[in-house]
Amino acid sequence: MRNVDFSPLYRSTVGFDRLFSMLDSIGQPEQAQAYPPYNIERTGENAYRITMAVAGFDETELSIESRANVLTVKAEKAEDTKASEGDFLYRGIATRAFERRFQLADHVEVQNASLKNGLLHIDLLRNIPEAMKPRRIAIATDASDAPKQIEAQVTPTQVN
């Protein structure tokens, strides 16, 4: 894999340090586990949804936390006494604890979360403040650029 040197960009930009560190981390192999599987979809112009397959967990065993542009989903299975009574011939349903982190862009907020049919849905909304939205700037004309009027006095003898 090829490495990209962002040092020329550091010299000519201000305030993009977070972006460059994210780009640097893309080239590194992902250290997170592949469990549980998830989807990220765009549901509107500024709306997103993360869907995670969390079969076997109920809402009391799941924890969702958003802090400093990082969304963390954790799950830890409570001790199941019924399952320990029987002997499993094959155990294909994973109920191991996990922690999955998602890096959120600026101004992205978690709206709500729901658990239905073994799928955890987390709805996100990008809420851009009014000060950050584009606005139209009126162009004022300078008084010296305005057309000049010639002032003259009209005497009654000049008017017919």
Backbone as a printed PyTorch tensor [residue, N CA C, xyz], in Angstrom:
tensor([[[  0.8360,  -1.1740,   0.0000],
         [  0.0000,   0.0000,   0.0000],
         [  0.8800,   1.2360,   0.0000]],

        [[  0.4560,   2.2500,  -0.7060],
         [  1.2040,   3.4720,  -0.8540],
         [  0.8560,   4.4510,   0.2610]],

        [[  1.8610,   5.1160,   0.7950],
         [  1.6370,   6.1390,   1.8150],
         [  1.6060,   7.5020,   1.1530]],

        [[  0.7550,   8.3830,   1.6450],
         [  0.6250,   9.7350,   1.1110],
         [  1.1760,  10.7060,   2.1330]],

        [[  1.9880,  11.6380,   1.6650],
         [  2.5770,  12.6460,   2.5390],
         [  1.7050,  13.8950,   2.5060]],

        [[  1.0930,  14.2310,   3.6330],
         [  0.2150,  15.4020,   3.7270],
         [  0.9440,  16.6440,   4.2240]],

        [[  2.2600,  16.5840,   4.4140],
         [  2.9760,  17.7210,   4.9900],
         [  2.8660,  18.9990,   4.1500]],

        [[  2.8450,  18.9680,   2.8090],
         [  2.6320,  20.2330,   2.0890],
         [  1.2740,  20.8670,   2.3920]],

        [[  0.2690,  20.0410,   2.6400],
         [ -1.0490,  20.5850,   2.9610],
         [ -1.0870,  21.2110,   4.3450]],

        [[ -0.2900,  20.6720,   5.2830],
         [ -0.2400,  21.2550,   6.6200],
         [  0.2830,  22.6920,   6.5620]],

        [[  1.1870,  22.9800,   5.6210],
         [  1.7800,  24.3100,   5.5380],
         [  0.8110,  25.3410,   4.9670]],

        [[ -0.1480,  24.9000,   4.1530],
         [ -0.9980,  25.8740,   3.4620],
         [ -2.4500,  25.8680,   3.9360]],

        [[ -2.7710,  25.1190,   4.9600],
         [ -4.1400,  25.0840,   5.4630],
         [ -4.1390,  25.3180,   6.9610]],

        [[ -5.2690,  25.7830,   7.4420],
         [ -5.4210,  26.0430,   8.8740],
         [ -6.7060,  25.3770,   9.3380]],

        [[ -6.6270,  24.6090,  10.4070],
         [ -7.8190,  24.0310,  11.0240],
         [ -8.2600,  22.6970,  10.4480]],

        [[ -7.4680,  22.0800,   9.5920],
         [ -7.8500,  20.8010,   9.0000],
         [ -7.0720,  19.6380,   9.6120]],

        [[ -6.5100,  19.8210,  10.7910],
         [ -5.7020,  18.7770,  11.4210],
         [ -6.4910,  17.4970,  11.6250]],

        [[ -7.7460,  17.6290,  12.0340],
         [ -8.5820,  16.4460,  12.2840],
         [ -8.8160,  15.6700,  10.9940]],

        [[ -9.0460,  16.3780,   9.9040],
         [ -9.2520,  15.7330,   8.6090],
         [ -8.0060,  14.9610,   8.1870]],

        [[ -6.8330,  15.5720,   8.3240],
         [ -5.6120,  14.9100,   7.9080],
         [ -5.3000,  13.6950,   8.7820]],

        [[ -5.6040,  13.7710,  10.0720],
         [ -5.3640,  12.6050,  10.9280],
         [ -6.3170,  11.4670,  10.5660]],

        [[ -7.5470,  11.8090,  10.1490],
         [ -8.4740,  10.7650,   9.7030],
         [ -7.9720,  10.1270,   8.4040]],

        [[ -7.4510,  10.9480,   7.4940],
         [ -6.9110,  10.4060,   6.2480],
         [ -5.6950,   9.5210,   6.5070]],

        [[ -4.8650,   9.9010,   7.4630],
         [ -3.7120,   9.0720,   7.8210],
         [ -4.1500,   7.7240,   8.3740]],

        [[ -5.2320,   7.7200,   9.1520],
         [ -5.6820,   6.4740,   9.7770],
         [ -6.3700,   5.5410,   8.7810]],

        [[ -6.8320,   6.0670,   7.6380],
         [ -7.4810,   5.2160,   6.6440],
         [ -6.5020,   4.2000,   6.0800]],

        [[ -5.2640,   4.6120,   5.8860],
         [ -4.2660,   3.7160,   5.3040],
         [ -3.8160,   2.6010,   6.2320]],

        [[ -4.0760,   2.7400,   7.5020],
         [ -3.6540,   1.7200,   8.4590],
         [ -4.6860,   0.6080,   8.5190]],

        [[ -4.2500,  -0.6270,   8.7590],
         [ -5.2240,  -1.7170,   8.8300],
         [ -6.1930,  -1.5150,   9.9910]],

        [[ -7.4480,  -1.8760,   9.7680],
         [ -8.4740,  -1.6920,  10.7850],
         [ -8.2300,  -2.6430,  11.9380]],

        [[ -8.2390,  -2.1030,  13.1260],
         [ -7.9700,  -2.9130,  14.3090],
         [ -9.2480,  -3.4230,  14.9490]],

        [[-10.3750,  -2.9030,  14.5010],
         [-11.6460,  -3.3010,  15.0980],
         [-12.0720,  -4.6630,  14.5580]],

        [[-12.8620,  -5.3420,  15.3230],
         [-13.3630,  -6.6420,  14.9100],
         [-14.4950,  -6.4840,  13.9030]],

        [[-14.8020,  -7.5520,  13.2030],
         [-15.8400,  -7.5030,  12.1730],
         [-17.2180,  -7.8380,  12.7390]],

        [[-17.3190,  -8.0970,  14.0210],
         [-18.5920,  -8.4580,  14.6510],
         [-19.0960,  -7.2710,  15.4500]],

        [[-20.3070,  -6.9210,  15.3960],
         [-21.4030,  -7.4280,  14.5870],
         [-21.4470,  -6.7250,  13.2230]],

        [[-22.0730,  -7.3420,  12.2390],
         [-22.1850,  -6.6750,  10.9430],
         [-23.1170,  -5.4730,  11.0330]],

        [[-22.8830,  -4.4760,  10.1630],
         [-23.6920,  -3.2570,  10.2130],
         [-23.8170,  -2.6500,   8.8180]],

        [[-24.8000,  -1.7940,   8.6500],
         [-25.0150,  -0.9970,   7.4430],
         [-25.0480,   0.4700,   7.8450]],

        [[-24.5790,   1.3290,   6.9430],
         [-24.7330,   2.7690,   7.1120],
         [-25.4310,   3.2690,   5.8560]],

        [[-26.5740,   3.9150,   6.0320],
         [-27.3220,   4.3840,   4.8750],
         [-27.7060,   5.8440,   5.0440]],

        [[-27.8610,   6.5120,   3.9150],
         [-28.3280,   7.8900,   3.9120],
         [-29.8350,   7.8470,   3.7030]],

        [[-30.5910,   8.4300,   4.6320],
         [-32.0500,   8.3970,   4.5470],
         [-32.6380,   9.7380,   4.1450]],

        [[-31.8150,  10.7590,   4.0260],
         [-32.2620,  12.0880,   3.6340],
         [-31.0520,  12.9440,   3.3330]],

        [[-31.2910,  14.2100,   3.0270],
         [-30.1740,  15.0960,   2.6930],
         [-29.1950,  15.2160,   3.8560]],

        [[-29.7010,  15.3170,   5.0800],
         [-28.8530,  15.4380,   6.2680],
         [-29.1640,  14.3580,   7.2920]],

        [[-29.7510,  13.2320,   6.8560],
         [-30.1380,  12.1700,   7.7810],
         [-29.4490,  10.8640,   7.3950]],

        [[-29.0280,  10.1250,   8.4160],
         [-28.3350,   8.8570,   8.2190],
         [-28.9050,   7.8300,   9.1800]],

        [[-28.6760,   6.5540,   8.8750],
         [-29.1030,   5.4890,   9.7640],
         [-28.0270,   4.4060,   9.7910]],

        [[-27.6540,   4.0130,  11.0100],
         [-26.7600,   2.8770,  11.2090],
         [-27.6320,   1.7200,  11.6740]],

        [[-27.5280,   0.5880,  10.9940],
         [-28.2770,  -0.6070,  11.3700],
         [-27.2780,  -1.7010,  11.7080]],

        [[-27.3910,  -2.2380,  12.9180],
         [-26.4760,  -3.2900,  13.3730],
         [-27.2680,  -4.5510,  13.6780]],

        [[-26.7160,  -5.6990,  13.2790],
         [-27.3310,  -6.9850,  13.5750],
         [-26.8700,  -7.4190,  14.9630]],

        [[-27.7840,  -7.3550,  15.9250],
         [-27.4430,  -7.6840,  17.3160],
         [-28.3740,  -8.7760,  17.8390]],

        [[-28.5640,  -9.8060,  17.0300],
         [-29.4480, -10.9070,  17.4320],
         [-28.9550, -11.5210,  18.7340]],

        [[-29.8800, -11.7970,  19.6120],
         [-29.5380, -12.4110,  20.8910],
         [-29.3670, -11.4150,  22.0280]],

        [[-29.3310, -10.1240,  21.7290],
         [-29.2000,  -9.0950,  22.7600],
         [-30.5280,  -8.3590,  22.8930]],

        [[-30.8800,  -7.9970,  24.1160],
         [-32.0580,  -7.1400,  24.2930],
         [-31.5870,  -5.7390,  24.6820]],

        [[-32.5340,  -4.8110,  24.7790],
         [-32.1690,  -3.4110,  24.9900],
         [-31.4610,  -3.1520,  26.3170]],

        [[-31.6450,  -4.0140,  27.3080],
         [-30.9600,  -3.8070,  28.5870],
         [-29.4890,  -4.2000,  28.5060]],

        [[-29.1160,  -4.9800,  27.5100],
         [-27.7290,  -5.4270,  27.3720],
         [-26.9320,  -4.5620,  26.4010]],

        [[-27.5880,  -3.5990,  25.7580],
         [-26.9390,  -2.7070,  24.7990],
         [-26.7400,  -1.3290,  25.4120]],

        [[-25.6580,  -0.6820,  25.0250],
         [-25.3500,   0.6660,  25.5020],
         [-24.8840,   1.5020,  24.3150]],

        [[-25.4710,   2.6840,  24.1550],
         [-25.1070,   3.5950,  23.0740],
         [-24.6760,   4.9040,  23.7090]],

        [[-23.4980,   5.3980,  23.3060],
         [-22.9580,   6.6280,  23.8780],
         [-22.3530,   7.4740,  22.7610]],

        [[-22.6230,   8.7680,  22.7770],
         [-22.0520,   9.7020,  21.8080],
         [-21.2590,  10.7450,  22.5740]],

        [[-19.9620,  10.8350,  22.2460],
         [-19.1070,  11.7910,  22.9400],
         [-17.9810,  12.2280,  22.0100]],

        [[-17.8200,  13.5240,  21.8430],
         [-16.7090,  14.1120,  21.0790],
         [-16.5810,  13.4990,  19.6920]],

        [[-17.6730,  13.5180,  18.9310],
         [-17.7080,  13.0330,  17.5450],
         [-17.4270,  11.5360,  17.4060]],

        [[-17.6250,  10.7790,  18.4640],
         [-17.4740,   9.3250,  18.4050],
         [-18.7340,   8.6860,  18.9800]],

        [[-19.3470,   7.8160,  18.1790],
         [-20.5110,   7.0490,  18.6090],
         [-20.0280,   5.6610,  18.9890]],

        [[-20.3120,   5.2390,  20.2090],
         [-19.8660,   3.9440,  20.6950],
         [-21.0790,   3.0840,  21.0230]],

        [[-21.1060,   1.8900,  20.4530],
         [-22.1580,   0.9170,  20.7400],
         [-21.4910,  -0.2600,  21.4320]],

        [[-21.9570,  -0.5750,  22.6480],
         [-21.4040,  -1.6830,  23.4340],
         [-22.5130,  -2.6700,  23.7450]],

        [[-22.1420,  -3.9120,  23.8540],
         [-23.0890,  -4.9460,  24.2750],
         [-22.3600,  -5.9690,  25.1270]],

        [[-23.0240,  -6.3730,  26.1790],
         [-22.4910,  -7.4170,  27.0400],
         [-23.6490,  -8.2950,  27.4440]],

        [[-23.5430,  -9.5630,  27.1550],
         [-24.6130, -10.5090,  27.4070],
         [-24.6550, -10.8320,  28.8920]],

        [[-25.8620, -10.7300,  29.4380],
         [-26.0480, -11.1200,  30.8350],
         [-25.9130, -12.6400,  30.9290]],

        [[-25.5050, -13.1100,  32.0620],
         [-25.3320, -14.5590,  32.2570],
         [-26.6700, -15.2530,  32.0830]],

        [[-26.7350, -16.1690,  31.1430],
         [-27.9660, -16.8930,  30.8350],
         [-27.9160, -18.2520,  31.5340]],

        [[-28.7270, -18.4090,  32.5790],
         [-28.7060, -19.6550,  33.3490],
         [-29.3800, -20.7910,  32.5930]],

        [[-30.3750, -20.4810,  31.7440],
         [-31.0630, -21.5260,  30.9850],
         [-30.1320, -22.1720,  29.9690]],

        [[-29.2760, -21.3570,  29.3410],
         [-28.3730, -21.8910,  28.3280],
         [-27.2990, -22.7670,  28.9520]],

        [[-26.8990, -22.4740,  30.1750],
         [-25.8440, -23.2690,  30.8040],
         [-26.3610, -24.6240,  31.2740]],

        [[-27.6890, -24.7910,  31.3770],
         [-28.2420, -26.0780,  31.8060],
         [-28.1260, -27.1380,  30.7210]],

        [[-28.2500, -26.7420,  29.4540],
         [-28.2130, -27.6990,  28.3560],
         [-26.8320, -27.7660,  27.7310]],

        [[-26.5940, -28.8920,  27.0190],
         [-25.3320, -29.0500,  26.3030],
         [-25.5670, -28.7060,  24.8430]],

        [[-24.7900, -27.7820,  24.3240],
         [-24.9220, -27.3800,  22.9310],
         [-24.1560, -28.3570,  22.0570]],

        [[-24.7830, -28.8220,  20.9900],
         [-24.0890, -29.6070,  19.9870],
         [-23.3960, -28.6790,  18.9930]],

        [[-24.0270, -27.5580,  18.7150],
         [-23.4400, -26.5400,  17.8530],
         [-23.9410, -25.1790,  18.3220]],

        [[-23.0490, -24.2300,  18.4810],
         [-23.4290, -22.8780,  18.9070],
         [-23.0010, -21.8930,  17.8180]],

        [[-23.9460, -21.4990,  16.9720],
         [-23.6530, -20.6010,  15.8670],
         [-24.1000, -19.1760,  16.1040]],

        [[-24.9300, -18.9520,  17.0980],
         [-25.3860, -17.6020,  17.4120],
         [-24.4020, -16.9850,  18.3880]],

        [[-23.7020, -15.9800,  17.8910],
         [-22.6810, -15.3320,  18.7210],
         [-23.3500, -14.3900,  19.7110]],

        [[-23.0230, -14.5520,  20.9450],
         [-23.5220, -13.6430,  21.9820],
         [-22.3540, -13.0860,  22.7780]],

        [[-21.2260, -12.9290,  22.0980],
         [-20.0510, -12.3920,  22.7930],
         [-20.1700, -10.8740,  22.9000]],

        [[-19.5200, -10.3470,  23.8880],
         [-19.5350,  -8.9000,  24.0970],
         [-18.7850,  -8.2160,  22.9550]],

        [[-19.2180,  -7.0030,  22.6290],
         [-18.5310,  -6.2530,  21.5790],
         [-18.5920,  -4.7720,  21.8980]],

        [[-17.7250,  -4.0410,  21.2270],
         [-17.7190,  -2.5840,  21.2830],
         [-17.3720,  -2.0880,  19.8850]],

        [[-18.2560,  -1.3190,  19.2930],
         [-18.0650,  -0.8090,  17.9360],
         [-18.0930,   0.7160,  18.0120]],

        [[-17.1010,   1.3570,  17.3850],
         [-17.0130,   2.8220,  17.3930],
         [-17.1890,   3.3560,  15.9770]],

        [[-17.9270,   4.4570,  15.8750],
         [-18.1360,   5.1420,  14.6130],
         [-17.6770,   6.5780,  14.7750]],

        [[-16.8530,   7.0570,  13.8480],
         [-16.4030,   8.4430,  13.8580],
         [-17.4810,   9.2900,  13.1920]],

        [[-18.0120,  10.2590,  13.9060],
         [-19.0620,  11.1270,  13.3840],
         [-18.4680,  12.4340,  12.8860]],

        [[-19.0440,  12.9700,  11.8330],
         [-18.6170,  14.2720,  11.3260],
         [-19.1030,  15.3580,  12.2900]],

        [[-18.5820,  16.5530,  12.1070],
         [-19.0060,  17.6770,  12.9340],
         [-20.4930,  17.9300,  12.7500]],

        [[-21.1720,  18.2630,  13.8210],
         [-22.5860,  18.6330,  13.8560],
         [-23.5270,  17.4580,  13.5670]],

        [[-23.0520,  16.2220,  13.6730],
         [-23.9250,  15.0570,  13.5230],
         [-24.3490,  14.6230,  14.9180]],

        [[-25.6670,  14.5210,  15.1030],
         [-26.2240,  14.1840,  16.4140],
         [-27.0590,  12.9240,  16.3130]],

        [[-27.0860,  12.1490,  17.3910],
         [-27.9270,  10.9610,  17.4540],
         [-29.3480,  11.4050,  17.7800]],

        [[-30.2950,  11.0330,  16.9310],
         [-31.6900,  11.4160,  17.1360],
         [-32.4180,  10.3960,  18.0020]],

        [[-32.3350,   9.1140,  17.6340],
         [-32.9680,   8.0710,  18.4310],
         [-32.3950,   6.7210,  18.0570]],

        [[-32.7380,   5.7170,  18.8300],
         [-32.2960,   4.3480,  18.5870],
         [-33.4590,   3.4200,  18.8870]],

        [[-33.5530,   2.3450,  18.0970],
         [-34.6200,   1.3700,  18.3230],
         [-34.0830,  -0.0230,  18.0180]],

        [[-34.6730,  -1.0040,  18.6870],
         [-34.2910,  -2.3930,  18.5100],
         [-35.5240,  -3.1560,  18.0590]],

        [[-35.4430,  -3.7490,  16.8670],
         [-36.5840,  -4.4810,  16.3260],
         [-36.0800,  -5.6660,  15.5150]],

        [[-36.6070,  -6.8360,  15.8120],
         [-36.2640,  -8.0720,  15.0960],
         [-34.7640,  -8.3430,  15.0570]],

        [[-34.0650,  -8.0400,  16.1280],
         [-32.6310,  -8.3150,  16.2090],
         [-31.7640,  -7.2820,  15.5150]],

        [[-32.3660,  -6.1940,  15.0340],
         [-31.6120,  -5.1290,  14.3800],
         [-31.6910,  -3.8570,  15.2180]],

        [[-30.5400,  -3.2860,  15.4930],
         [-30.4580,  -2.0280,  16.2230],
         [-30.3550,  -0.9050,  15.1950]],

        [[-31.3120,   0.0030,  15.2080],
         [-31.3390,   1.1350,  14.2840],
         [-30.9790,   2.3970,  15.0650]],

        [[-29.9700,   3.1220,  14.5850],
         [-29.5530,   4.3750,  15.2040],
         [-29.6980,   5.4600,  14.1420]],

        [[-30.5940,   6.4200,  14.3860],
         [-30.8480,   7.4980,  13.4430],
         [-29.9990,   8.7040,  13.8020]],

        [[-29.3210,   9.2500,  12.8040],
         [-28.4220,  10.3800,  12.9800],
         [-28.8960,  11.5440,  12.1170]],

        [[-28.6330,  12.7530,  12.5800],
         [-29.0200,  13.9450,  11.8370],
         [-27.8720,  14.9450,  11.8710]],

        [[-27.5030,  15.4360,  10.6960],
         [-26.4890,  16.4990,  10.6300],
         [-27.2260,  17.8150,  10.7740]],

        [[-26.9840,  18.5060,  11.8940],
         [-27.6660,  19.7450,  12.2340],
         [-26.6560,  20.8850,  12.1260]],

        [[-26.6240,  21.5230,  10.9670],
         [-25.6520,  22.5820,  10.7220],
         [-26.1680,  23.8820,  11.3390]],

        [[-25.3830,  24.5320,  12.2050],
         [-25.8220,  25.7900,  12.8180],
         [-26.0210,  26.8720,  11.7560]],

        [[-26.8970,  27.8230,  12.0440],
         [-27.1940,  28.9090,  11.1070],
         [-25.9280,  29.6720,  10.7200]],

        [[-25.0200,  29.8430,  11.6710],
         [-23.7960,  30.5930,  11.3900],
         [-22.9130,  29.8710,  10.3770]],

        [[-23.0680,  28.5550,  10.2450],
         [-22.2350,  27.7710,   9.3330],
         [-22.8850,  27.5830,   7.9630]],

        [[-24.1690,  27.8770,   7.8490],
         [-24.8620,  27.6940,   6.5780],
         [-24.4420,  28.7880,   5.5990]],

        [[-24.4500,  28.4660,   4.3000],
         [-24.1050,  29.5000,   3.3230],
         [-25.1380,  30.6220,   3.3390]],

        [[-24.6950,  31.8190,   3.1320],
         [-25.6100,  32.9570,   3.0870],
         [-25.1900,  33.8800,   1.9590]],

        [[-26.1510,  34.5740,   1.4050],
         [-25.8920,  35.4830,   0.2900],
         [-25.4750,  36.8360,   0.8570]],

        [[-24.4080,  37.3700,   0.3010],
         [-23.8840,  38.6540,   0.7340],
         [-24.2640,  39.6960,  -0.3170]],

        [[-24.9150,  40.7600,   0.1080],
         [-25.2920,  41.8340,  -0.8070],
         [-24.0670,  42.6670,  -1.1470]],

        [[-23.9890,  43.0510,  -2.3930],
         [-22.8620,  43.8740,  -2.8440],
         [-23.3170,  45.3270,  -2.8390]],

        [[-22.6410,  46.1320,  -2.0390],
         [-22.9980,  47.5530,  -1.9160],
         [-22.2060,  48.3550,  -2.9320]],

        [[-22.8260,  49.3640,  -3.4600],
         [-22.1140,  50.2510,  -4.3760],
         [-21.5100,  51.3860,  -3.5860]],

        [[-20.3520,  51.7690,  -3.9730],
         [-19.6480,  52.8590,  -3.3030],
         [-20.2370,  54.1800,  -3.7820]],

        [[-20.3550,  55.1500,  -2.9140],
         [-20.9450,  56.4420,  -3.2680],
         [-20.1490,  57.1360,  -4.3640]],

        [[-18.8280,  56.9240,  -4.4230],
         [-18.0080,  57.5660,  -5.4460],
         [-18.2420,  56.9310,  -6.8140]],

        [[-18.7720,  55.6980,  -6.8600],
         [-19.0420,  55.0290,  -8.1250],
         [-20.4110,  55.3890,  -8.6860]],

        [[-21.2670,  56.0320,  -7.9120],
         [-22.6120,  56.3760,  -8.3710],
         [-22.5230,  57.4580,  -9.4450]],

        [[-23.4610,  57.4670, -10.3870],
         [-23.4330,  58.5180, -11.4200],
         [-23.5890,  59.8950, -10.7830]],

        [[-22.8320,  60.8330, -11.2940],
         [-22.8340,  62.1760, -10.7200],
         [-23.8810,  63.0260, -11.4360]],

        [[-24.5290,  63.8450, -10.6910],
         [-25.5280,  64.7560, -11.2480],
         [-24.9520,  66.1590, -11.3070]],

        [[-25.2980,  66.8170, -12.3650],
         [-24.8450,  68.1930, -12.5040],
         [-25.9300,  69.0790, -11.9190]],

        [[-25.5440,  69.8950, -11.0120],
         [-26.4980,  70.8020, -10.3870],
         [-26.4620,  72.1320, -11.1360]],

        [[-27.6320,  72.5850, -11.4230],
         [-27.7340,  73.8900, -12.1030],
         [-28.9080,  74.6530, -11.5460]],

        [[-28.8060,  75.9040, -11.5690],
         [-29.9220,  76.7390, -11.1320],
         [-30.6520,  77.2200, -12.3800]],

        [[-31.9440,  77.0820, -12.3380],
         [-32.7690,  77.5200, -13.4590],
         [-33.4100,  78.8450, -13.0690]],

        [[-33.1900,  79.8340, -13.8410],
         [-33.7790,  81.1550, -13.5820],
         [-35.0760,  81.2540, -14.3620]],

        [[-36.0580,  81.9970, -13.8620],
         [-37.3460,  82.0870, -14.5440],
         [-37.2250,  82.6590, -15.9400]],

        [[-36.2220,  83.3990, -16.2340],
         [-36.0920,  83.9700, -17.5830],
         [-35.6710,  82.9180, -18.5900]],

        [[-35.0500,  81.8670, -18.1370],
         [-34.6090,  80.8300, -19.0450],
         [-35.7290,  79.8660, -19.3960]],

        [[-36.7810,  79.8600, -18.6220],
         [-37.8500,  78.8950, -18.8510],
         [-38.8860,  79.5570, -19.7350]],

        [[-39.3630,  78.9750, -20.7580],
         [-40.3840,  79.5340, -21.6400],
         [-41.7290,  79.1480, -21.1840]]])
